[in-house]
Amino acid sequence: MLRRSVCLGCAGHLAQGSSRRAFSTVGRPDPVSNIRIVRYDCDPRQPLSKSRLEARRLQATKEWHRYWTRHNTTYESALQELKDKYEPGSIPSDELSDFYKRQLEQSLPAHKAFNRWWLRENFSMLFESVRIRLGLTRLSRQEPGFFGDGER
């Protein structure tokens, strides 16, 4: 049995000196956010710049999960309120259509802000990966986590 240790929130890495390769794993979808959580493996001998990049990737994934958990919880509670007004299976189609339209209109600003943040974060990490690959290891990006909702 190989000994594993935790590194920057990663799933872990194989003990130094091992010839076996470690793998990232993808979990089952979260019941609320519907996001599959990825546990990343990393090399303990990697440069600090790459460790920081992996920490940013992990933080971005956590922010993504947090956003969709909050969004889906809000949506499900509003849908449950609508269902409580009617008998099971008897919601009029026009009422359901209006509900979906209102939900889309209400969540549009948050979705736009989230998509801007997510694109900015992804491209920032992509460019940072290219810099690391080319040997230009300057990390200039601020801490991830803000996508327009005022929370971190």
C-alpha positions in Angstrom: 0.0 0.0 0.0 1.4 3.4 -1.0 1.4 6.2 1.5 -0.5 9.3 0.4 -0.3 12.8 1.8 -2.4 15.9 1.2 -1.0 18.8 -0.8 -2.8 22.2 -1.1 -6.2 20.6 -0.9 -5.5 18.1 -3.6 -6.6 14.5 -3.4 -3.0 13.7 -2.5 0.1 12.5 -4.1 2.1 9.4 -4.0 5.0 9.3 -1.6 8.3 10.6 -3.0 10.4 8.0 -4.7 7.4 5.9 -5.9 7.4 4.8 -9.5 3.6 4.6 -9.7 1.6 7.5 -11.1 -1.1 9.4 -9.2 -4.4 10.3 -10.8 -7.1 12.9 -10.3 -10.5 11.5 -9.5 -14.0 12.7 -10.3 -16.7 12.2 -7.8 -20.4 11.7 -8.1 -22.6 14.8 -8.8 -23.4 16.9 -5.7 -27.1 16.5 -5.0 -27.7 20.2 -4.7 -25.2 21.9 -7.1 -25.1 19.0 -9.6 -21.4 19.6 -9.9 -19.0 16.7 -10.0 -16.2 17.5 -7.5 -12.7 16.8 -8.8 -9.9 15.8 -6.5 -6.6 16.7 -8.1 -3.4 14.9 -7.5 -0.2 16.8 -7.6 3.6 16.2 -7.5 5.1 17.2 -4.2 8.4 18.2 -6.0 6.7 20.6 -8.3 7.7 24.3 -8.4 6.0 26.7 -6.1 4.4 28.5 -9.1 2.7 25.4 -10.2 1.5 24.6 -6.7 0.0 28.1 -6.5 -1.7 27.6 -9.9 -3.2 24.3 -8.7 -4.4 26.0 -5.5 -6.1 28.7 -7.6 -7.7 25.9 -9.7 -9.0 24.3 -6.6 -10.3 27.6 -5.2 -12.1 28.4 -8.5 -13.7 25.0 -8.5 -15.0 25.6 -4.9 -16.4 29.0 -5.9 -18.1 27.4 -8.9 -19.6 24.7 -6.7 -20.7 27.4 -4.1 -22.4 29.5 -6.8 -24.4 26.7 -8.2 -25.4 25.4 -4.8 -26.8 28.8 -3.9 -28.5 29.2 -7.2 -30.1 25.7 -7.3 -31.2 26.1 -3.6 -33.0 29.3 -4.4 -34.6 27.9 -7.5 -35.8 24.7 -5.8 -37.3 26.6 -2.9 -39.2 28.9 -5.3 -40.4 25.9 -7.3 -41.5 24.2 -4.1 -43.5 27.3 -3.2 -45.3 27.1 -6.5 -46.0 23.4 -6.1 -47.5 23.9 -2.7 -50.1 26.2 -4.2 -51.5 23.5 -6.4 -52.5 19.8 -6.1 -49.7 17.4 -7.2 -49.4 17.4 -11.0 -52.0 20.1 -11.5 -49.9 23.2 -12.0 -51.3 25.0 -15.0 -48.9 25.2 -17.9 -49.2 29.0 -18.2 -48.4 29.4 -14.5 -45.4 27.1 -14.9 -44.2 29.0 -17.9 -44.5 32.3 -16.1 -42.6 30.9 -13.2 -39.7 29.8 -15.4 -39.6 33.2 -17.2 -39.5 35.0 -13.8 -36.8 32.8 -12.6 -34.7 33.4 -15.7 -35.2 37.1 -15.5 -34.3 37.2 -11.8 -31.2 35.1 -12.2 -29.9 36.7 -15.4 -27.7 39.4 -13.8 -26.1 36.9 -11.4 -25.5 34.5 -14.3 -23.9 37.2 -16.4 -21.6 38.2 -13.5 -20.8 34.6 -12.8 -20.0 33.9 -16.5 -17.8 36.9 -16.7 -15.9 35.9 -13.6 -15.6 32.3 -14.8 -14.3 33.2 -18.2 -11.8 35.7 -16.7 -10.6 33.1 -14.1 -10.3 30.4 -16.7 -8.3 32.5 -19.2 -6.2 33.8 -16.3 -5.3 30.3 -15.3 -4.7 29.3 -18.9 -2.3 32.1 -19.4 -0.6 31.4 -16.1 -0.2 27.8 -17.2 1.5 28.9 -20.5 3.8 31.2 -18.5 4.8 28.3 -16.2 5.3 26.1 -19.2 7.5 28.7 -20.8 9.4 29.3 -17.6 8.0 32.7 -16.9 6.7 32.0 -13.4 5.5 35.5 -12.3 2.2 35.1 -10.5 0.4 38.4 -10.8 -3.3 37.5 -10.4 -5.2 38.3 -7.2 -7.1 35.8 -5.2 -10.0 34.2 -7.1 -13.5 34.2 -5.7 -15.4 37.3 -6.7 -18.0 37.1 -9.4 -20.3 40.0 -8.8 -22.3 39.0 -5.7 -20.2 40.8 -3.2 -19.2 37.6 -1.4 -15.9 35.7 -1.4 
